[in-house]
Amino acid sequence: MKRYPIWHLRHSGTYRSLTEVILANRGLTALDLSNSPDILLDPLGMQDMDRATGRILHAVKTKERIAVFGDYDADGVTSTALLLDFFDTVGADAFPVMPDRFRDGYGMKPSGVHRALEQKAELIVTADNGISSFDAIDLAREHGVDVVVIDHHHPEGDLPGALAIVNPNRADCSYGFKGLAAVGVAFKVVQVLTETLLADTDERRRYLNSLLDLVALGTVADVAPMLKENRLLARRGMQILEASGRPGVKALKEVAGVKGRVDATSIGYFMGPRLNSAGRLATPDLALDLLRAKTDGDARRLAGELNELNLKRQEMQQVGLEEAETQVEAEGMLDHRILVVRGSWHLGIVGLIAGRLTEQHHRPSAICSNARANGELTASARTAAGFNIVEAVFRASDLLTEYGGHAEAAGFSLKEENFIALRERLIADADERIDAEDLVRRLEIDTVLDPDDLTMETLTTLERLGPFGAQNEAPRFKLEDCRLVSVDAVGNGAHLKLALQAGKQFCKAISWRRGEAAETLRVGQHLDVVGSLEANTWNGKTSLQLVVEDFDDSAQRGKAAVEDGALAVGD
């Protein structure tokens, strides 16, 4: 019945304030979740910001032709859309160049520079890439074209020879917040540029606010830390998304089934995947065209295409996951602390397969595909157990032709004949650095919720800490000894719908992908459940709902593996 072997209770005992418990559990302060504009840092504190914006200003004023070189994920597409929106607003001569995942791979390549040059580019501005584009930037310089890099990926060692590199994660950048998504960095660049090009203070403020819907989309979809600047910008951006007049945003919300309030779930699970589907299976230009659509008709047509691509992506992902699982089992890979598999999966889904393998087996994974059929493997990796996957990739870089990423996710390419050597290297690396106990699935729980706090008032209090995301996860609670009032499988049997009584309170609950449990649970049974609170609106009426992540028979509580944390806030 119980999916997670360990339920880790981060705060045991009573509490005075749920807010205090949640902040303490995450090691956060009120400043990390401040809603004050005072937490927004001066963009000029970012290394090369003055140099980058000075060059762009010159290009705008002298009518130079500007190429914006984007990326194929939601962060890259929104970064590109934001920069082009600005260039359109100030009358600049700018055009997009978007990479093809299959043909170009990640980042700006010499082939991309040639495409920009063919369109008479006199300045190239990157969006969500460029930090590792050494050859491409050298080629642009040879043709007398300056490159301004706007990126957030972690560099390894030396930086490319661009005119300016705006990236808070470069080693010599003292900017006070390192967690910006690329769209956040692009917004900061525009923030500086508008000081000169939009002199009217009110006009400038209104315009910058109008861009925050794109900032929210890219920041949440890229799973950037939902703290400080990111959180404040995303929070305001979600409010703008709710009433956005941008035709593409309205159409995207419609096909994604997002009505009324927009939150991190709306973006992360419904809007973001549809934007990403363009770059995964077709061309990111579809997603960019949607966000830049001028008419409702064009927007609805493009949103429909993205929705169809997303459905296709879901089908391909499921088949690919089953094939990867078969390989993991056949080759006994669960004996190791990282999963490294090889196949011919579409390049647009290898990262998704890696993510699901990691989620299911709670260990890092790397999915390598020979889909290009050119003797080279393209791979995507995800991590768990605190293992820094991009550092592991860097340590194996002598076997690779391209590589990069973050602590949580990385991508790389290699010659097919190096696969066995790479797998052995990664396995040895993970076996050395990951303890066996770190591979045991643990469900982090903030505290045992008092049944009297199972109210909409509690939810309102918790929502003040949102939007939630990486490093500011949605609060997760344990409810003990809940009587099961009703149980049913919904969504063609895929999901579990429950009604629970905890103390004197009644609550509806949903557990995603647990529909099979409806056959074993019985009305009147007492359960310990773990989940998060959310508002559920149906037929115009809003009520509290518990999203259940795990549950167990209450009779098993004394026998179950439950770890108590040491924090005792308000005891």
N, C-alpha and C positions, 0 to 999 in steps of 0.2 A: 504493500500500500504506500509506504513512505518512499519517496524518490531520492532524497538526500540522506546519506548515511549519518551526517552530522548536522544538527541544528545549533548554530553558534549564537548564543544569547549575549549580546554585547553589553547590555545593562540588565542586571538582575535586581530584584527587590522593587520597592515602591518608587514613585517619582512624584515630584512636585510640578514639573513642567515638561511636557513632551518636547517642546522646542529645545530646552536645555539638554535633554537626553540626546536628541538627534544631532545637535551641533557637537556635543562632546564625543559622540560615537564616531564622527567623521573628522575630528580634529579641526573643526572649523570655528571661526568666530563670527560675530554679527557682521563684521566688516566684509567678510568673504561673500555674504549674501545681502549686502547693502543695496537698497534701491535708490541711493542718492547719486546724482550725476557727478558728485565730487570724486567718485572712484574711477571715473574715466581719466586715463592718463594722457599726457601731452603727446601727440603723435610724433613730434619732433624729437622726442627722447629715443626714438628708434634709429639705430645706426643706418646711415645713408639716406634717411628720409629727405633731408634737405637737398641732397644731390639728385635723388630720383625725381622729386617734385619740380625741381628747377629745370631738369631736362624735359620733363613732360610739358611744363608751362611754355617753354621755348617752342616745342613742337606744335602746341595748340595755337600760339600766337602767330607763328610763321606758316601755318597751314601745312605742316609736314604730314605725310601719310603715315598713320600709326597702325601697326598690326598688334592686336591683342591675342596672344597665344595662350589658349585655355587648356583645360583638362577635361576628361570624360566623366568624372563623377560629379555628384551634386554640388560639392564645394567648389570644384573647378568651373562648373557651368554657372553657378550663381556669382562667382567672382568675375567671370567674363561678362555676364549680363550687367553687373553693377558698373564695371568700368565703361562698357559701351553706352550704358544709360547716361553716365556722366559726360562722356565725349559727345554724345548726341545733344545733350542739354547746352553745352558750351559751344556748339557749332564746329567741333573738331572733325577732321577727316580720318575716321577710324574704321577698321573692319576686323572681323574675327578670323582666326585660324585655329581650327579644332583638330586634335589628333584622332586617328582611328586606332582603336585598341588592337585590332588584329594586324594592321599594316605597320603602324608606327610604334606600338608599345607605349610605355609611360614616358611622359615628359617631352620636351622639345628636342627633336633630332635634326641633323643636317637637312633631311628631306623636308621637314617643316619650315626651316629657314628658307629653303629654295622656293617653297610655295608662297611664303611672305614676299620674297624678292620678286617673284613673278607678278605680284600685285603691286609692285612699286613701293614697298614699305621703306620708310626712311628712319623709323624707330620701331623697335619691338618691345612691347611690355608683356611680360608673362603673368599668368594668373594661376596660382596653385602648382607651379612647377618652375624649373630653371635652376634650382640649387645644385643639381648634378649634371647640367647640360653643357659640359666643357666643350665638346667638339662643335656643337651647334652655335654656341656663343662665339667661339673662335672664327667660325665660318662667317657669321654676321659681321664681325669686326673686319675681316678681310675684305668684305664688300662695302665697308664704310658705314655700316648700320650699327648704331648704338643699341644696347639691350639693357632694359631696366627689369630686374627680377623682383617679382612680388610673390613670396612663397612663405611657407611655414614648416616645411619638412626639415628634419634634422640633417645638417651637413656632416659629411665625414671628411675630416682633414681640411685640405685646401679648398678655397672657394673659386668658382669659375671667374673668368676675366670680364665680367659685365661692367658696364659703366657704374651701375649702382645695384646693390642687393638689399632689399628691404625684407628682413626675415628676423623676427624676434628670437629665433632659436640659433642664430649664428653666435659663435662663441664670444665675439667681441661686442655683442649688443647688450647694453645695460637696461633695456626696457623692462619695466617692473612686472609685466605679466607675459609669460611665455606660452600661454595656452590658446592664443587666438587661432581660429581657423583661417584659411587663406582669404575667405570672403571678409573676415574681420580685418585682416591686414589691408586688403584692397579698400575697405571702407575708411580706414585710417589715412591712406594715401589721398583719397578723395576729400576727406575732411580738411587736409592741409590745402589742397588745390582750390577748394571753394572759397577759402579766405581771400584769395586774389581774384578769382573768376566770378564769384557771386558776392558782390560787395554788400548788398542789402542784407542786414542781419536777419530780419524776419524771413526773407526769401531763402536764405542759406539754411536756416533752421528747419523750415518746412521741407526743403529739398532733401536734406540729410535724413530727416525722419522718414521720408517716403522710400528711402533705400533699405530701411531696416527689415522689411518683409523678406528681401533677398538675404540679408545677413542672418536672420533667424533660420531660414530654410537651410542654408549651407552649414551653419554652425551646428545645428542639431543633427543633420544628416551625416556630418563628418564625425559625430560623437566627440566633439571637443569638450574640454572640461567646463561644466556648467557652473562656473564661479566667476566672481568679480566682473570684469568687463563683459565677458561672454554672456553671463547670466543677465546682466542689465540690458545689453543690446538685444538679446534673444527675447527677453520678457516684453520689451517694447515692440519688437518686431512681430511677435505673436498677436499683439493687440492690433497692429496694422494689418496683418494677414486676415483677421476676422472681417475687416471691412475694406479690404484692398480693392481699388478700382482697376488694378492691372488685369487686363483680360486673361492673360495666361494663368495668373494665380487663381482667378475665379473658376476657370475651366478645370484646372488641376484639382482644386478642392471638390468640384462637382463629381469628377470621375473617381476620385478617391473616397467619396462618401463622407467628406468632412463638412459638417454643418454646425453653424453657431461657433462655439468656443474652439479656438485652436490652441493645442498644447504640444508638449514634446512628443507625446504618443501620436498625435495627428501627423506630425512631420516625420518622425522616425519610422513609423510603421505603415503609413499610408501615402503621404505625399512624396517623401524622399525616395522610396523604392521606385516609384514611377518615373521620377526624373533620372534616376540611375539606370533604368532599363534601357534608355536610349543608347548610352555609351557601352552598355554591356552587350547588346545584341544587334545594334544598328550603328547609328552615328550620333554623337552628342549634339550635333547641330539641331536635331529634332527638339531636344530639351531646351537648348538656347533659343531656338525660334519660338517655342511656346512662351518662354518668359518675356520675350521681346515682341510678342504678337500685338498688333495695333487694333485688331477688330475681334469681336466676340466669335464671329464665324470661323476665322482662322484659328483662334485659340481652341475652340471646341473640336475642330478637326485634328489638330496636333495632339490635344489631350487624349482623344480617342485612340490615336495611333500608339501613344505611350501606354495607355491602359492595355491594349492588345499585346504589346511587347512584354509588359509586366506579367500577364497571364502565361505567356509562352516561357518567360524566364522561370516562373514558379514550377512549371512542368519539367523543364530541363534540369533545374536544381534538384528536384526530388529524384529523378532518374540518376543523376550524377552522384548524389549522396549515397544512394543504394549501392552503386558500383564501387564507390570508395570504401564503404563499410565492408563489402564483400572482400576487398583486397586487404583491408586491415585485419579481418578475421583469418583469412587464408594464410597470411604471412606472419601471423602471431605478433603483430606490431604492438599490441597492448602490453607486451612484456617490456616495452621500452617507455621512456618518458617523453618522447615526441613521436608523432605520427608523420611519416614522409611517404607519400604515395605518388605513383606516376600513371597517367592515362592520356586519353585524347579528348578531354572535355573542352567544351567551348571556353575560350579565354574569358568571356564575360561572367562565367559562373564559378571559376576556380576559387576566388576569394570567399564566395558564399558557402561553397562546400567546406572550405577550411574552417570557416566560422562555425558551421553546424557540427563538424567533427570535434572541434575544440569544446563546444558547448556540451555535447553528449558524453565525451570521454574525459573532460576536465584535464586536458594536457595540450601543449602546443601542437600545431599541425602545419604541414607544408604540402600543398597540392601542386604537383608539377604536370604540365600538359604539353604534349607535342603537336598541338592543333595546327601549328604553322607548317609542319611537315618539312622543315628545312634543316633538320639535324640539331635543332636547339629546343630546349625546354623553357617554357615560361611558367613561373611559379608565383603563388600567393601564400602567405603564411599568417597565422593568427596565434595568439598565445594565451596561456593561463598559468596559474601557480606562481605568479610573480616573475616569470621568466622573460627577460628583455629580448624579444625576438630579433629586433634589428641589430643589436649588438652581436647576437649569435650569427646573423648573416654576415656582418662585417668580419667576424673571425674566420669565416669560410670564404672570404672574397677572392682568394687566389684561385678558386674553382669556378668563379662566376664571371659573366661578361657584363652584367648590369645588376645593380642592387640599390635599395634605399627603403625608407619607411620610417616608422615610429617604434616606440617600445612595445606597443600592442599589436602592430600589423606591419608587414613588410612585403616587398615584392622583389623578385630577382629573376635573372635568366642565366642559363648555362648550356654548354655543349652537352648533348645527350650522353656522350661517352663518359662524362664526369658524374653522372647521377649516382652510381653506387658509392663512389668516393664521398660525394656530398652527403648522402644519407648516413653513411658511417660517421662522418665528421659531426653532423648535427646530433645524431644519437649519442655519441660520446660526450659532446658538449652538454646536452640536456641531462644525461645521466650523472654528470659531475656536479651540475649546479642546481638540480631540482631534488629535494628530499621526497622520499616515498610518501610521507604523510601529507605533502602539499598536493598530491594527486587525488586525495579523497575529497569527494564533492561535499562542500559545506554551504549551508544556507545561512547567510548573515541576517540576524534578526535584531532589530533595535531594542525591543523590550516586550514584555508581556503586557498587552493592552487591558486596562480595566474595562469590563463590559459597559460601564456607565459612560465611557468615552467613545462608544460606538455611535457617534452622532454626526450630523451635518456640521454642527458647530466645530467639532474636532477637525473635520476635513477642511473647513475654512481656515482654521489656524495653520494647518499643515501646508495648505496651498500658498501661504505667504512665504514659505521657504523655497518655492519653485520659481521658475521651471526647473525640473529635475533632469539629471543626466549624469555623465561621467563625473566622478569625484563629489557629486551631490546627488546621490541616488535617492529615489523615492523611498520614503520611510516604509519599513517592512515590520509587521507586528505578528506576535503570536497571540492567539485566542485559545484559551484552555476550556475543555469540557463543554463544547458546544453541542447542543442537541440538534440532530438532523431532522428538520421539519419536512423537507421534500427533496427529491433528487431526480434528475432527468438528464438524458444525453441530448444535446442539441447540435445544430450545424451538421446534419447528416451523420450524427453519432460521434463527431470529432471532439466536442467540448462537453464539459460537465457543468450543469446548472444546479445550484443548491439554494435552499433556504435554511438559515441557521438561527438558533436561539442561544444567545450568550448572556447568562444572567437573566435580566428582565428585558433585554433588548433583542429585537428580531432584525435580521439582515439578509438581504439577497446576496448571492455569491456566484462567481463564475471561475472555472478553472480551465484554461486553454489547453487543448490537446490531451485532456484526461478523460475523454468521454467513455473509455472502456471501463472506468471505475464504477459507472452507474450500475453495472451488473453485480457488483459485490457489496456496495453500500446498501444500508437498509434504514428506512425511516425509524426514528427513535434512537438510533446509534449515537454515541457520544464521541466527538472528534476533537483533537487538537489541530488547529489549522494555522497556517502561516501565509500572510498575504499583505496586500496594500489596499488602502481605501481610495475610492474614486466616486465621482458623481455619475449616475446613470440616468439619462433623460429618455423617457419613452412616452409617446402620446402627449407631449407637452408637460409631463410631470417628472420632476427630478427627485431622485432618492439616492441614498447611500448604497454602494455596492462594494463588496470585498472581492478583490481579484486574488484568488487562492493559488499559491505556487506549490504548496505541499500540504499534506495532511496525514494524520495517523490516528489510529484508535486510541482514545484517551486512556484506555486500560494499559496501553504499552508505555505510558509516560515514564514510569520508573525504570523500565528496561531500555529505553531508547538512549541513543548517544546524543546528549544535549550538553554543550559546553557553555558554562556561564562566564561572561566577561567580568572584568575586574571593576568596571565603572559603576559608581553608585551615586549618580547625580540626584541631589534632592532627598537622599535617604535621611 
